Amino acid sequence: MEERLIINGGKKLIGEVKIDASKNAFLPILAACVLCNGEICLENYVDLTDLGVMREILQSLNITSKLDGKRLILDARDAKNERISHELTMKVRASIFVLGALLGRFRSAVIAYPGGCNIGSRPIDLHIKGFKALGVKIVERHGYIYCNAQNAKAGEVFLDFPSVGATESLMMFASLLEGETVLKNVAKEPEVVDLQDFLCAMGADVSGAGSDVIVVRGKKHLDGGNFAVMPDRIVTGTHLLAVATCGGDVMLDGAISRHNESLLAFLKQSACQIEDFGDKIRVKAGKRPFSIDKIQTLPYPHFPTDLQSPMMVLQSVSQGVCLLQENLFENRFGVATELCKMGADVVVKDRTACIVGVEKLYGADVFACDLRAGAALVVAGMKAEGYTTVHNIAYIDRGYEKLEEKFSQLGADVKRVKIE
């Protein structure tokens, strides 16, 4: 039975919506629970399929988890070092995070290569290179990664690229590695800071997250504790772009403006009005937005690749021409073909999309090709004239909890239907 979203477009968005906890912060924090010899309580749990798969992986390691409302309670005291099968890792790329945690706690690990959305090459070579720099012996064979960290030692790792995943994996491993490990040229994303805060709440000694250098002083063990996961800056950005595209007046409760400074600057150029209330952002959009001449995706604090697809939707109905350059993932322009079905004028060459704004989009049958493209097509459908059907919405459910309900409470006409 296939689920689809049916959207009757043309309605402005009005009201207030609560921003959920961050998927991209929750995933490495769940993996880091492997390090903890105790009970962990994580606040603000979000019912996403990616988080559900990570809980399955933890269950395979004898780590229990149960929900109490929005609180997720995990017990890692009896964790076991088990092989992580391809059947689990193929479902979510973040499964690779468990590797660093297993190496930290058990000094060995066997894990299948990770899966995830097909948005381009996302090699794990930076993870592997970082582990090797700390003395981990690694063999890659038959689709599995075999790691032995019995002779690993604290040291210095310089990342060739500020990869979020590699930064977080190495933070986890080093947190239980005797001595001082210095990680250089690391990712600065807010999710990295949230992982540091979680590790420290469990008894780790980690500092520097948010800067170029992270220092980890290894502990003998980590305990349990309570932690509230940060709000999702990509969900925040998706809603901001939806209001800018469709028009309206919306208050985003729980949104953190400093996490989206690059996007907010672009929205102000587009003629949106932005008000910052500390833990809330209000966005108002009345007239047709102006195009941004050039936008390029880069690591934080610059414009994020995860918002490139919904930004393309906004530019497709703005006044003027935009050159949108994707610098991180080569296959992330899949949404362009679907937008053109709806009347958009988008031409893609290599890693640059030329977007000429049109006055109207028109409803059509469109197909999500990845998580963020799926959310972007929902935004396009809410802007379009007539009905839009979005297929492959399992992608959307990986990163947005009940997106149709969130937009419906703001006045949009979005319904989930099941088709046999």
DRENFIVEX-625602 format. One record per residue (C-alpha): x, z, y; residue in three letters. Coordinates in steps of 0.02 Angstrom, whole numbers, plus 50000, padded with zeros to 5 digits. Layout:
% residues N
XZYAla/...
END
This chain:
% residues 420
500005000050000Met/500764994250164Glu/500545003550328Glu/500484994450493Arg/500204998550675Leu/498794989450766Ile/498974989750955Ile/497724984351088Asn/498854981951238Gly/498684982351426Gly/498425000851458Lys/499485011851572Lys/500235027951506Leu/499625043951588Ile/499895062251542Gly/501175073651462Glu/502095072751296Val/503265084751206Lys/504955077851154Ile/505405081750973Asp/507075088250910Ala/508465075650888Ser/508595066250724Lys/510415062050759Asn/510815080450790Ala/509785086750643Phe/510625075650513Leu/512425081850532Pro/511805099750556Ile/510875098650390Leu/512455092150308Ala/513455106350387Ala/512325118950299Cys/513385115050144Val/514765124950230Leu/513715140650250Cys/513695154750124Asn/512015161450179Gly/510245157850237Glu/510015146150386Ile/508465144350494Cys/508345128350596Leu/507025127850732Glu/506025112550789Asn/506035103050623Tyr/505365085250635Val/504485076650489Asp/505565060950478Leu/505975051350320Thr/507855052050358Asp/507805070950367Leu/506795071450207Gly/508135061450117Val/509495073050182Met/508505087750113Arg/508445078549944Glu/510345076949949Ile/510505095549986Leu/509315099449844Gln/510445089549727Ser/511825101749780Leu/510715116649736Asn/510335120449919Ile/508515125049940Thr/507465121350094Ser/505695126050140Lys/504605123650293Leu/503775137750389Asp/502825128550524Gly/504185119750627Lys/505555130950555Arg/506615124550413Leu/507395138350308Ile/508865133750196Leu/509845144050071Asp/511595137650032Ala/512295153149946Arg/512225145149774Asp/512775127749827Ala/513615117149693Lys/514825102749708Asn/513885088249628Glu/514145069349634Arg/513035061349769Ile/512245046149688Ser/511935028949760His/510055031649739Glu/510165044949875Leu/511505037949990Thr/510715020649999Met/509225028050091Lys/510145035350241Val/511835031750317Arg/512025049850374Ala/512325054550192Ser/514175051950231Ile/514155068150331Phe/513995077950169Val/515745071950121Leu/516615082150257Gly/515565097450218Ala/515905096550031Leu/517765094650062Leu/517725109750176Gly/516845121150053Arg/517415114749883Phe/519005104749922Arg/518365089849824Ser/516915077649829Ala/516225061749749Val/514965051649848Ile/514265033949843Ala/514425022749994Tyr/513045025750123Pro/511595014350168Gly/510475013850323Gly/509775000850443Cys/510544983450436Asn/511134982750617Ile/512894976950582Gly/514554982850513Ser/514725001750517Arg/516305004950417Pro/516745022550363Ile/518595018850376Asp/518775030850523Leu/518095045050415His/519295040450274Ile/520795038450389Lys/520445055350470Gly/520325064450304Phe/521935056350244Lys/522815062050403Ala/522405079850350Leu/523085077450175Gly/521535072550077Val/521865061249927Lys/520555047449920Ile/520165034049790Val/518795021149817Glu/518155013949654Arg/516545006549581His/515535010149739Gly/516055028449748Tyr/517285038149856Ile/518305051049758Tyr/519115064349868Cys/520315078549828Asn/520765090749968Ala/521695103949867Gln/523305100649964Asn/522495097050132Ala/523225105450286Lys/522665107650466Ala/523465095350586Gly/523135082250719Glu/521985067150703Val/521855053050830Phe/520325042150808Leu/520575023550840Asp/518785023150910Phe/517715037850969Pro/516555037050818Ser/515175050050819Val/515085050750630Gly/516955052450603Ala/517075065750738Thr/515695076050658Glu/516355073950480Ser/518085079950531Leu/517355094750628Met/516455100450470Met/517965098550357Phe/519165107150477Ala/517995122050506Ser/518515129050335Leu/520295122350334Leu/521605135750367Glu/522545133250530Gly/522205123650691Glu/521595105750684Thr/521605095250842Val/520465079950849Leu/520875067450987Lys/519925052651061Asn/518325059850989Val/516525055451028Ala/515735064651175Lys/513905062751128Glu/512735077751154Pro/512405077950966Glu/514255081950939Val/514075096651059Val/512535102450963Asp/513485102050798Leu/514875112350877Gln/513595124950939Asp/512825125950765Phe/514505128450679Leu/514975142050802Cys/513295150550776Ala/513735151350591Met/515435159150627Gly/516585144050652Ala/517895142650789Asp/517645125550869Val/517905121051052Ser/518035105751164Gly/516515095751108Ala/515935084551249Gly/517745080751299Ser/519095069451226Asp/519875083351121Val/519085095450998Ile/520055110250928Val/519515118250764Val/520285134350702Arg/519825135850519Gly/518895150850450Lys/518845157250272Lys/516955156150263His/515405152950368Leu/513825163450362Asp/512005159550392Gly/511005161650551Gly/509695154150667Asn/509865138550773Phe/508715127850882Ala/509145109250874Val/509235099651039Met/507875087551100Pro/508045069251052Asp/508795059151195Arg/508355042651110Ile/506525047551091Val/506595052951273Thr/507325036151321Gly/506035026651219Thr/504625035451313His/505455032751481Leu/505625014251445Leu/503835013351382Ala/503165020151547Val/504305008551646Ala/503654993751543Thr/501804997951537Cys/501635007151702Gly/500935024551725Gly/501385042551763Asp/502065053351621Val/502895070551609Met/504135072151465Leu/504195090451413Asp/505875095751342Gly/506815080551406Ala/508605083751466Ile/509055071951609Ser/510955073651592Arg/510815066351416His/510065050251488Asn/510955048251654Glu/511425030051624Ser/509635025251578Leu/508895034951724Leu/510055025951845Ala/509445009051778Phe/507615014451790Leu/507835019251972Lys/508535001852004Gln/506994994851918Ser/505855003252047Ala/505335018151940Cys/505155035252020Gln/506055049051926Ile/505865067851953Glu/506975080451863Asp/506275097851831Phe/507705104451725Gly/506815104651557Asp/505595090751602Lys/505685073151671Ile/504265064551763Arg/504265045551771Val/503085035151877Lys/502985016151873Ala/501705006651977Gly/502264988952014Lys/503154975851911Arg/504944981651882Pro/506504972651942Phe/507764965751818Ser/509484973551800Ile/510824960151821Asp/511944966251681Lys/511804979951550Ile/513054983651412Gln/513024996251272Thr/514515008051262Leu/514885025351192Pro/514155040451283Tyr/513975043751429Pro/513635025051452His/512055015851401Phe/511705019051215Pro/511515005551084Thr/510005014851014Asp/509025010651174Leu/509564992551184Gln/507994985751096Ser/506704994851205Pro/507744990351358Met/507604972051307Met/505714974051308Val/505744980951485Leu/506884966951545Gln/505774953951463Ser/504344958151584Val/505404962151738Ser/505664951051891Gln/507304941651876Gly/508644938451746Val/509624951051643Cys/511184948951537Leu/511134962051399Leu/512764964151304Gln/512874973351138Glu/514624980051110Asn/514374991350959Leu/513334982750824Phe/513334963950799Glu/511614962750716Asn/510614972750842Arg/509714958150926Phe/508424956150787Gly/507034961450905Val/507334946051014Ala/506544933950889Thr/504984944750877Glu/504834946451066Leu/504904927651084Cys/503364926650971Lys/502494936851106Met/503004925151247Gly/504654932851301Ala/506064921551362Asp/507614928051272Val/509124917751219Val/510474926051114Val/512254919851100Lys/513524930151005Asp/513354947951073Arg/512454943651237Thr/510604941051267Ala/510004931651422Cys/508274938151467Ile/507204929151596Val/505744940251644Gly/503984933751613Val/502374940151692Glu/501464943051527Lys/501744946151344Leu/500414941351216Tyr/499914950351057Gly/500614943850892Ala/501084948750715Asp/502854955650727Val/504064963350602Phe/505234977950630Ala/506994974450566Cys/507714991650603Asp/507225008650672Leu/507455005550859Arg/506794987750852Ala/505204994650774Gly/504935006850917Ala/505314993051042Ala/503984981750966Leu/502704995750985Val/503144996551170Val/502984977651183Ala/501294978251097Gly/500674991451220Met/501184979951363Lys/500514963851287Ala/498834955851317Glu/497734956951162Gly/498114963850990Tyr/499824966150911Thr/500154970750729Thr/501834978850692Val/502404977350511His/503804986650419Asn/503405002850509Ile/504335013050378Ala/505835009450490Tyr/504965018250635Ile/504545033550530Asp/506405036150499Arg/506665041650679Gly/504985044650765Tyr/503695057150706Glu/501925050150723Lys/502415038550865Leu/500665031250870Glu/499925048550905Glu/501185052151043Lys/500765036051134Phe/498895037851101Ser/498855054751187Gln/499545045751340Leu/498095033351338Gly/498805019251233Ala/497745011251095Asp/498885012250942Val/498185014850767Lys/499015016550597Arg/498115007150459Val/498415005450272Lys/498274988250191Ile/498154986250002Glu/
END
